[in-house]
């Protein structure tokens, strides 16, 4: 317990961590102030007009679907100036993920129910970056400055020290992420109540938002562990930063371009960013026209997907492998 307390004091006393927290608060303040300045409470006239436009848009969708069915059955002649899909169920309003709502026709009005998920994605992205950088600098600075060696003189058990450092890091990042989430979403909920619209905040909304938040928190912890593990392997904070930059440039940009040049099918399966997006969204679908070339029939489906389970497995294997390697190297390495 004394070791964990000492590591917690060391982590919170680091200037880089304090600077990142300040930047986090600053980003929150700028986003909230911008949203508040660009929103207003809609008047009764605006609400009535928005409801009318949303209802008209839904009627247009239904009329288009019925026209598609009529032309498919031969009741109406074909219209060369209008496009209809071969399967009219694709434009069936009942099958649509989202229908027009009044909030779509209220420009300059912040609606919490509609904007909460994009705002949460922004928060998760910042926390992922925060966790990766803090995790890398936390162990990297100690390895570079000799702080780990001094700590081992007090507690000469390498694995216990490294586990304490990683556990303290993950616990601190998790608590900070939870507090930031409550403060962040709570602020925009208040803005929606006072200077905008709350929207439809039913059970489905909160359960969906909670699922995204839970997956995002796990992603933040994995990113923190990755930064910690890579910096441990490289014995320096810059090792994690260099590995991240090299992966982004060489693989996400370079390899993706090469795969497109050679017409490799399903190239998104090999990109870590695709699996991150699939995990965060509960799955992902990608379009690849190469799947419908050659002997593919007229009803070929050019879409393919990644499930959240497969993406989680990829992320866990990557993080777990690098972390195990970091512990193995730290156990045998000469730290002086």
Protein Blocks (a to p, Z undefined) as FASTA:
>chain_A
ZZmmmmmmmmmmpmklmmmmmmmmmmmmmmmmmmmmmgccddfklmmmmmmmmmmmmmmm
mmmmmmmmmmmnomaccdfkbccdfblklmgmklpmbdcdfklmmghiacfklmmmmmmm
mmmmmmmmmmmmmmmmmmmmmmmnommmmmmmmmgcfklmmmmmmmmmmmmmmmmmmmmm
mmmmmmmmmmmmmnmcebjadfklmmmmmmmmmmmmmmmmmmmmmmmmmmmmnopaklmm
mmmmmmmmmmmmmmmmmmmmnopghklmmpmklmmmmmmnopacdddfklmghjacfkbc
fbdcddfklmmmmmmmmmmmmmmmmmmmmmmpcfZZ
